Amino acid sequence: MYLFTIFLVSMYRAPITRRNSMTDLRLNSSLNSLVLDAQNAVNVHKKLKDFKVSMAIKMERFS
């Protein structure tokens, strides 16, 4: 889901950067922050998954 969001936003981001009006620049900057938010969410999700796996391994050692 996250990767699909990044894909959609990046598709819309490319044509906007070619224009120079202020609204387009503002829109581009908000889309950039949306992409960054989506990438951060993916990174947090991966770290949480890694943490769960490492905790499961530790719990398995002690049981």
PDB file with one MODEL, atoms N, CA, C and O in Angstrom:
MODEL        1
ATOM      1  N   MET A   1       0.822  -1.192   0.000  1.00  0.00           N
ATOM      2  CA  MET A   1       0.000   0.000   0.000  1.00  0.00           C
ATOM      3  C   MET A   1       0.868   1.259   0.000  1.00  0.00           C
ATOM      4  O   MET A   1       0.617   2.204  -0.749  1.00  0.00           O
ATOM      5  N   TYR A   2       1.904   1.252   0.864  1.00  0.00           N
ATOM      6  CA  TYR A   2       2.790   2.415   0.934  1.00  0.00           C
ATOM      7  C   TYR A   2       3.523   2.633  -0.382  1.00  0.00           C
ATOM      8  O   TYR A   2       3.631   3.757  -0.873  1.00  0.00           O
ATOM      9  N   LEU A   3       4.024   1.539  -0.943  1.00  0.00           N
ATOM     10  CA  LEU A   3       4.770   1.659  -2.199  1.00  0.00           C
ATOM     11  C   LEU A   3       3.863   2.126  -3.334  1.00  0.00           C
ATOM     12  O   LEU A   3       4.294   2.876  -4.209  1.00  0.00           O
ATOM     13  N   PHE A   4       2.614   1.684  -3.318  1.00  0.00           N
ATOM     14  CA  PHE A   4       1.656   2.127  -4.322  1.00  0.00           C
ATOM     15  C   PHE A   4       1.421   3.631  -4.200  1.00  0.00           C
ATOM     16  O   PHE A   4       1.319   4.328  -5.209  1.00  0.00           O
ATOM     17  N   THR A   5       1.334   4.136  -2.957  1.00  0.00           N
ATOM     18  CA  THR A   5       1.157   5.575  -2.723  1.00  0.00           C
ATOM     19  C   THR A   5       2.352   6.351  -3.251  1.00  0.00           C
ATOM     20  O   THR A   5       2.187   7.382  -3.903  1.00  0.00           O
ATOM     21  N   ILE A   6       3.554   5.860  -2.974  1.00  0.00           N
ATOM     22  CA  ILE A   6       4.769   6.528  -3.460  1.00  0.00           C
ATOM     23  C   ILE A   6       4.769   6.554  -4.988  1.00  0.00           C
ATOM     24  O   ILE A   6       5.129   7.559  -5.602  1.00  0.00           O
ATOM     25  N   PHE A   7       4.364   5.443  -5.591  1.00  0.00           N
ATOM     26  CA  PHE A   7       4.322   5.359  -7.044  1.00  0.00           C
ATOM     27  C   PHE A   7       3.346   6.381  -7.627  1.00  0.00           C
ATOM     28  O   PHE A   7       3.678   7.084  -8.582  1.00  0.00           O
ATOM     29  N   LEU A   8       2.139   6.465  -7.053  1.00  0.00           N
ATOM     30  CA  LEU A   8       1.132   7.406  -7.558  1.00  0.00           C
ATOM     31  C   LEU A   8       1.593   8.847  -7.415  1.00  0.00           C
ATOM     32  O   LEU A   8       1.455   9.644  -8.344  1.00  0.00           O
ATOM     33  N   VAL A   9       2.141   9.182  -6.253  1.00  0.00           N
ATOM     34  CA  VAL A   9       2.561  10.566  -6.023  1.00  0.00           C
ATOM     35  C   VAL A   9       3.732  10.918  -6.926  1.00  0.00           C
ATOM     36  O   VAL A   9       3.787  12.031  -7.449  1.00  0.00           O
ATOM     37  N   SER A  10       4.658  10.007  -7.121  1.00  0.00           N
ATOM     38  CA  SER A  10       5.802  10.306  -7.982  1.00  0.00           C
ATOM     39  C   SER A  10       5.389  10.439  -9.450  1.00  0.00           C
ATOM     40  O   SER A  10       6.040  11.152 -10.215  1.00  0.00           O
ATOM     41  N   MET A  11       4.317   9.759  -9.843  1.00  0.00           N
ATOM     42  CA  MET A  11       3.820   9.924 -11.211  1.00  0.00           C
ATOM     43  C   MET A  11       3.295  11.345 -11.423  1.00  0.00           C
ATOM     44  O   MET A  11       3.516  11.939 -12.478  1.00  0.00           O
ATOM     45  N   TYR A  12       2.608  11.883 -10.429  1.00  0.00           N
ATOM     46  CA  TYR A  12       2.059  13.228 -10.552  1.00  0.00           C
ATOM     47  C   TYR A  12       3.106  14.298 -10.311  1.00  0.00           C
ATOM     48  O   TYR A  12       2.938  15.436 -10.748  1.00  0.00           O
ATOM     49  N   ARG A  13       4.181  13.953  -9.626  1.00  0.00           N
ATOM     50  CA  ARG A  13       5.196  14.937  -9.265  1.00  0.00           C
ATOM     51  C   ARG A  13       6.016  15.363 -10.479  1.00  0.00           C
ATOM     52  O   ARG A  13       6.393  16.531 -10.572  1.00  0.00           O
ATOM     53  N   ALA A  14       6.300  14.462 -11.402  1.00  0.00           N
ATOM     54  CA  ALA A  14       7.187  14.747 -12.532  1.00  0.00           C
ATOM     55  C   ALA A  14       6.711  15.880 -13.449  1.00  0.00           C
ATOM     56  O   ALA A  14       7.500  16.788 -13.707  1.00  0.00           O
ATOM     57  N   PRO A  15       5.471  15.887 -13.957  1.00  0.00           N
ATOM     58  CA  PRO A  15       5.082  16.963 -14.871  1.00  0.00           C
ATOM     59  C   PRO A  15       4.982  18.333 -14.191  1.00  0.00           C
ATOM     60  O   PRO A  15       5.154  19.362 -14.845  1.00  0.00           O
ATOM     61  N   ILE A  16       4.708  18.351 -12.897  1.00  0.00           N
ATOM     62  CA  ILE A  16       4.535  19.621 -12.187  1.00  0.00           C
ATOM     63  C   ILE A  16       5.856  20.389 -12.101  1.00  0.00           C
ATOM     64  O   ILE A  16       5.853  21.619 -12.127  1.00  0.00           O
ATOM     65  N   THR A  17       6.967  19.690 -12.001  1.00  0.00           N
ATOM     66  CA  THR A  17       8.257  20.359 -11.832  1.00  0.00           C
ATOM     67  C   THR A  17       8.671  21.144 -13.074  1.00  0.00           C
ATOM     68  O   THR A  17       9.559  21.993 -12.993  1.00  0.00           O
ATOM     69  N   ARG A  18       8.045  20.879 -14.221  1.00  0.00           N
ATOM     70  CA  ARG A  18       8.422  21.591 -15.445  1.00  0.00           C
ATOM     71  C   ARG A  18       7.844  23.011 -15.499  1.00  0.00           C
ATOM     72  O   ARG A  18       8.365  23.865 -16.217  1.00  0.00           O
ATOM     73  N   ARG A  19       6.771  23.263 -14.744  1.00  0.00           N
ATOM     74  CA  ARG A  19       6.149  24.589 -14.755  1.00  0.00           C
ATOM     75  C   ARG A  19       6.742  25.457 -13.656  1.00  0.00           C
ATOM     76  O   ARG A  19       7.390  24.956 -12.737  1.00  0.00           O
ATOM     77  N   ASN A  20       6.511  26.784 -13.758  1.00  0.00           N
ATOM     78  CA  ASN A  20       7.170  27.677 -12.812  1.00  0.00           C
ATOM     79  C   ASN A  20       6.250  28.532 -11.958  1.00  0.00           C
ATOM     80  O   ASN A  20       6.746  29.318 -11.151  1.00  0.00           O
ATOM     81  N   SER A  21       4.939  28.420 -12.094  1.00  0.00           N
ATOM     82  CA  SER A  21       4.066  29.301 -11.314  1.00  0.00           C
ATOM     83  C   SER A  21       4.125  28.941  -9.824  1.00  0.00           C
ATOM     84  O   SER A  21       4.477  27.819  -9.458  1.00  0.00           O
ATOM     85  N   MET A  22       3.776  29.905  -8.978  1.00  0.00           N
ATOM     86  CA  MET A  22       3.895  29.707  -7.532  1.00  0.00           C
ATOM     87  C   MET A  22       2.993  28.581  -7.023  1.00  0.00           C
ATOM     88  O   MET A  22       3.398  27.816  -6.147  1.00  0.00           O
ATOM     89  N   THR A  23       1.792  28.472  -7.554  1.00  0.00           N
ATOM     90  CA  THR A  23       0.897  27.404  -7.084  1.00  0.00           C
ATOM     91  C   THR A  23       1.474  26.036  -7.397  1.00  0.00           C
ATOM     92  O   THR A  23       1.400  25.120  -6.578  1.00  0.00           O
ATOM     93  N   ASP A  24       2.049  25.900  -8.582  1.00  0.00           N
ATOM     94  CA  ASP A  24       2.651  24.615  -8.929  1.00  0.00           C
ATOM     95  C   ASP A  24       3.835  24.309  -8.030  1.00  0.00           C
ATOM     96  O   ASP A  24       4.032  23.161  -7.631  1.00  0.00           O
ATOM     97  N   LEU A  25       4.628  25.328  -7.707  1.00  0.00           N
ATOM     98  CA  LEU A  25       5.764  25.100  -6.823  1.00  0.00           C
ATOM     99  C   LEU A  25       5.294  24.686  -5.430  1.00  0.00           C
ATOM    100  O   LEU A  25       5.876  23.799  -4.805  1.00  0.00           O
ATOM    101  N   ARG A  26       4.230  25.342  -4.951  1.00  0.00           N
ATOM    102  CA  ARG A  26       3.681  24.971  -3.641  1.00  0.00           C
ATOM    103  C   ARG A  26       3.120  23.559  -3.671  1.00  0.00           C
ATOM    104  O   ARG A  26       3.321  22.784  -2.736  1.00  0.00           O
ATOM    105  N   LEU A  27       2.417  23.228  -4.743  1.00  0.00           N
ATOM    106  CA  LEU A  27       1.858  21.886  -4.894  1.00  0.00           C
ATOM    107  C   LEU A  27       2.972  20.856  -4.957  1.00  0.00           C
ATOM    108  O   LEU A  27       2.885  19.792  -4.343  1.00  0.00           O
ATOM    109  N   ASN A  28       4.027  21.182  -5.711  1.00  0.00           N
ATOM    110  CA  ASN A  28       5.167  20.280  -5.826  1.00  0.00           C
ATOM    111  C   ASN A  28       5.803  20.048  -4.463  1.00  0.00           C
ATOM    112  O   ASN A  28       6.164  18.921  -4.122  1.00  0.00           O
ATOM    113  N   SER A  29       5.938  21.117  -3.687  1.00  0.00           N
ATOM    114  CA  SER A  29       6.561  20.963  -2.372  1.00  0.00           C
ATOM    115  C   SER A  29       5.684  20.130  -1.446  1.00  0.00           C
ATOM    116  O   SER A  29       6.199  19.340  -0.655  1.00  0.00           O
ATOM    117  N   SER A  30       4.356  20.297  -1.534  1.00  0.00           N
ATOM    118  CA  SER A  30       3.483  19.474  -0.688  1.00  0.00           C
ATOM    119  C   SER A  30       3.498  18.014  -1.151  1.00  0.00           C
ATOM    120  O   SER A  30       3.411  17.102  -0.329  1.00  0.00           O
ATOM    121  N   LEU A  31       3.609  17.792  -2.462  1.00  0.00           N
ATOM    122  CA  LEU A  31       3.717  16.415  -2.952  1.00  0.00           C
ATOM    123  C   LEU A  31       5.040  15.786  -2.512  1.00  0.00           C
ATOM    124  O   LEU A  31       5.093  14.605  -2.169  1.00  0.00           O
ATOM    125  N   ASN A  32       6.109  16.592  -2.526  1.00  0.00           N
ATOM    126  CA  ASN A  32       7.402  16.087  -2.051  1.00  0.00           C
ATOM    127  C   ASN A  32       7.308  15.672  -0.591  1.00  0.00           C
ATOM    128  O   ASN A  32       7.830  14.627  -0.202  1.00  0.00           O
ATOM    129  N   SER A  33       6.644  16.490   0.214  1.00  0.00           N
ATOM    130  CA  SER A  33       6.520  16.124   1.625  1.00  0.00           C
ATOM    131  C   SER A  33       5.630  14.897   1.794  1.00  0.00           C
ATOM    132  O   SER A  33       5.838  14.097   2.707  1.00  0.00           O
ATOM    133  N   LEU A  34       4.632  14.746   0.910  1.00  0.00           N
ATOM    134  CA  LEU A  34       3.808  13.534   0.936  1.00  0.00           C
ATOM    135  C   LEU A  34       4.638  12.289   0.634  1.00  0.00           C
ATOM    136  O   LEU A  34       4.492  11.253   1.282  1.00  0.00           O
ATOM    137  N   VAL A  35       5.511  12.416  -0.363  1.00  0.00           N
ATOM    138  CA  VAL A  35       6.389  11.295  -0.715  1.00  0.00           C
ATOM    139  C   VAL A  35       7.306  10.965   0.457  1.00  0.00           C
ATOM    140  O   VAL A  35       7.497   9.797   0.795  1.00  0.00           O
ATOM    141  N   LEU A  36       7.875  12.007   1.079  1.00  0.00           N
ATOM    142  CA  LEU A  36       8.744  11.776   2.233  1.00  0.00           C
ATOM    143  C   LEU A  36       7.985  11.119   3.382  1.00  0.00           C
ATOM    144  O   LEU A  36       8.511  10.227   4.047  1.00  0.00           O
ATOM    145  N   ASP A  37       6.752  11.559   3.613  1.00  0.00           N
ATOM    146  CA  ASP A  37       5.940  10.931   4.663  1.00  0.00           C
ATOM    147  C   ASP A  37       5.692   9.464   4.360  1.00  0.00           C
ATOM    148  O   ASP A  37       5.762   8.620   5.253  1.00  0.00           O
ATOM    149  N   ALA A  38       5.403   9.161   3.106  1.00  0.00           N
ATOM    150  CA  ALA A  38       5.153   7.765   2.721  1.00  0.00           C
ATOM    151  C   ALA A  38       6.426   6.937   2.881  1.00  0.00           C
ATOM    152  O   ALA A  38       6.376   5.800   3.351  1.00  0.00           O
ATOM    153  N   GLN A  39       7.577   7.510   2.486  1.00  0.00           N
ATOM    154  CA  GLN A  39       8.844   6.786   2.630  1.00  0.00           C
ATOM    155  C   GLN A  39       9.180   6.573   4.104  1.00  0.00           C
ATOM    156  O   GLN A  39       9.669   5.509   4.483  1.00  0.00           O
ATOM    157  N   ASN A  40       8.917   7.587   4.937  1.00  0.00           N
ATOM    158  CA  ASN A  40       9.150   7.433   6.372  1.00  0.00           C
ATOM    159  C   ASN A  40       8.262   6.354   6.960  1.00  0.00           C
ATOM    160  O   ASN A  40       8.700   5.574   7.806  1.00  0.00           O
ATOM    161  N   ALA A  41       7.013   6.306   6.512  1.00  0.00           N
ATOM    162  CA  ALA A  41       6.095   5.273   7.000  1.00  0.00           C
ATOM    163  C   ALA A  41       6.597   3.886   6.620  1.00  0.00           C
ATOM    164  O   ALA A  41       6.519   2.950   7.416  1.00  0.00           O
ATOM    165  N   VAL A  42       7.111   3.760   5.407  1.00  0.00           N
ATOM    166  CA  VAL A  42       7.667   2.469   4.968  1.00  0.00           C
ATOM    167  C   VAL A  42       8.867   2.100   5.826  1.00  0.00           C
ATOM    168  O   VAL A  42       8.995   0.951   6.247  1.00  0.00           O
ATOM    169  N   ASN A  43       9.756   3.069   6.093  1.00  0.00           N
ATOM    170  CA  ASN A  43      10.936   2.798   6.915  1.00  0.00           C
ATOM    171  C   ASN A  43      10.557   2.402   8.332  1.00  0.00           C
ATOM    172  O   ASN A  43      11.134   1.470   8.891  1.00  0.00           O
ATOM    173  N   VAL A  44       9.591   3.103   8.917  1.00  0.00           N
ATOM    174  CA  VAL A  44       9.134   2.761  10.272  1.00  0.00           C
ATOM    175  C   VAL A  44       8.533   1.367  10.275  1.00  0.00           C
ATOM    176  O   VAL A  44       8.771   0.585  11.195  1.00  0.00           O
ATOM    177  N   HIS A  45       7.754   1.053   9.247  1.00  0.00           N
ATOM    178  CA  HIS A  45       7.138  -0.270   9.154  1.00  0.00           C
ATOM    179  C   HIS A  45       8.216  -1.360   9.084  1.00  0.00           C
ATOM    180  O   HIS A  45       8.103  -2.390   9.750  1.00  0.00           O
ATOM    181  N   LYS A  46       9.253  -1.132   8.282  1.00  0.00           N
ATOM    182  CA  LYS A  46      10.337  -2.113   8.153  1.00  0.00           C
ATOM    183  C   LYS A  46      11.085  -2.274   9.480  1.00  0.00           C
ATOM    184  O   LYS A  46      11.403  -3.391   9.889  1.00  0.00           O
ATOM    185  N   LYS A  47      11.363  -1.143  10.153  1.00  0.00           N
ATOM    186  CA  LYS A  47      12.075  -1.221  11.439  1.00  0.00           C
ATOM    187  C   LYS A  47      11.249  -1.963  12.482  1.00  0.00           C
ATOM    188  O   LYS A  47      11.781  -2.754  13.261  1.00  0.00           O
ATOM    189  N   LEU A  48       9.939  -1.701  12.490  1.00  0.00           N
ATOM    190  CA  LEU A  48       9.064  -2.390  13.429  1.00  0.00           C
ATOM    191  C   LEU A  48       9.043  -3.888  13.149  1.00  0.00           C
ATOM    192  O   LEU A  48       9.064  -4.702  14.072  1.00  0.00           O
ATOM    193  N   LYS A  49       9.003  -4.241  11.869  1.00  0.00           N
ATOM    194  CA  LYS A  49       9.018  -5.649  11.480  1.00  0.00           C
ATOM    195  C   LYS A  49      10.327  -6.312  11.928  1.00  0.00           C
ATOM    196  O   LYS A  49      10.308  -7.412  12.480  1.00  0.00           O
ATOM    197  N   ASP A  50      11.475  -5.633  11.688  1.00  0.00           N
ATOM    198  CA  ASP A  50      12.765  -6.160  12.114  1.00  0.00           C
ATOM    199  C   ASP A  50      12.819  -6.326  13.627  1.00  0.00           C
ATOM    200  O   ASP A  50      13.351  -7.313  14.134  1.00  0.00           O
ATOM    201  N   PHE A  51      12.259  -5.346  14.347  1.00  0.00           N
ATOM    202  CA  PHE A  51      12.241  -5.403  15.806  1.00  0.00           C
ATOM    203  C   PHE A  51      11.422  -6.602  16.278  1.00  0.00           C
ATOM    204  O   PHE A  51      11.831  -7.319  17.192  1.00  0.00           O
ATOM    205  N   LYS A  52      10.262  -6.818  15.650  1.00  0.00           N
ATOM    206  CA  LYS A  52       9.420  -7.960  16.030  1.00  0.00           C
ATOM    207  C   LYS A  52      10.147  -9.273  15.790  1.00  0.00           C
ATOM    208  O   LYS A  52      10.070 -10.188  16.610  1.00  0.00           O
ATOM    209  N   VAL A  53      10.855  -9.370  14.665  1.00  0.00           N
ATOM    210  CA  VAL A  53      11.591 -10.597  14.343  1.00  0.00           C
ATOM    211  C   VAL A  53      12.705 -10.821  15.359  1.00  0.00           C
ATOM    212  O   VAL A  53      12.889 -11.937  15.845  1.00  0.00           O
ATOM    213  N   SER A  54      13.456  -9.751  15.685  1.00  0.00           N
ATOM    214  CA  SER A  54      14.555  -9.910  16.647  1.00  0.00           C
ATOM    215  C   SER A  54      14.028 -10.259  18.035  1.00  0.00           C
ATOM    216  O   SER A  54      14.654 -11.037  18.755  1.00  0.00           O
ATOM    217  N   MET A  55      12.877  -9.690  18.418  1.00  0.00           N
ATOM    218  CA  MET A  55      12.283 -10.034  19.715  1.00  0.00           C
ATOM    219  C   MET A  55      11.825 -11.495  19.720  1.00  0.00           C
ATOM    220  O   MET A  55      11.978 -12.194  20.722  1.00  0.00           O
ATOM    221  N   ALA A  56      11.267 -11.946  18.604  1.00  0.00           N
ATOM    222  CA  ALA A  56      10.818 -13.344  18.519  1.00  0.00           C
ATOM    223  C   ALA A  56      12.005 -14.297  18.650  1.00  0.00           C
ATOM    224  O   ALA A  56      11.910 -15.342  19.295  1.00  0.00           O
ATOM    225  N   ILE A  57      13.123 -13.922  18.029  1.00  0.00           N
ATOM    226  CA  ILE A  57      14.328 -14.758  18.125  1.00  0.00           C
ATOM    227  C   ILE A  57      14.834 -14.801  19.564  1.00  0.00           C
ATOM    228  O   ILE A  57      15.207 -15.863  20.063  1.00  0.00           O
ATOM    229  N   LYS A  58      14.847 -13.636  20.234  1.00  0.00           N
ATOM    230  CA  LYS A  58      15.295 -13.587  21.628  1.00  0.00           C
ATOM    231  C   LYS A  58      14.386 -14.406  22.526  1.00  0.00           C
ATOM    232  O   LYS A  58      14.864 -15.126  23.403  1.00  0.00           O
ATOM    233  N   MET A  59      13.078 -14.302  22.316  1.00  0.00           N
ATOM    234  CA  MET A  59      12.127 -15.061  23.138  1.00  0.00           C
ATOM    235  C   MET A  59      12.293 -16.560  22.914  1.00  0.00           C
ATOM    236  O   MET A  59      12.135 -17.363  23.833  1.00  0.00           O
ATOM    237  N   GLU A  60      12.614 -16.918  21.677  1.00  0.00           N
ATOM    238  CA  GLU A  60      12.799 -18.334  21.363  1.00  0.00           C
ATOM    239  C   GLU A  60      14.023 -18.894  22.082  1.00  0.00           C
ATOM    240  O   GLU A  60      14.016 -20.043  22.523  1.00  0.00           O
ATOM    241  N   ARG A  61      15.072 -18.084  22.199  1.00  0.00           N
ATOM    242  CA  ARG A  61      16.292 -18.522  22.890  1.00  0.00           C
ATOM    243  C   ARG A  61      16.025 -18.805  24.363  1.00  0.00           C
ATOM    244  O   ARG A  61      16.573 -19.753  24.926  1.00  0.00           O
ATOM    245  N   PHE A  62      15.178 -17.977  24.989  1.00  0.00           N
ATOM    246  CA  PHE A  62      14.953 -18.114  26.425  1.00  0.00           C
ATOM    247  C   PHE A  62      13.918 -19.172  26.777  1.00  0.00           C
ATOM    248  O   PHE A  62      13.795 -19.546  27.943  1.00  0.00           O
ATOM    249  N   SER A  63      13.180 -19.657  25.801  1.00  0.00           N
ATOM    250  CA  SER A  63      12.142 -20.647  26.139  1.00  0.00           C
ATOM    251  C   SER A  63      12.655 -22.068  26.042  1.00  0.00           C
ATOM    252  O   SER A  63      11.907 -23.013  26.294  1.00  0.00           O
TER     253      SER A  63
ENDMDL
END
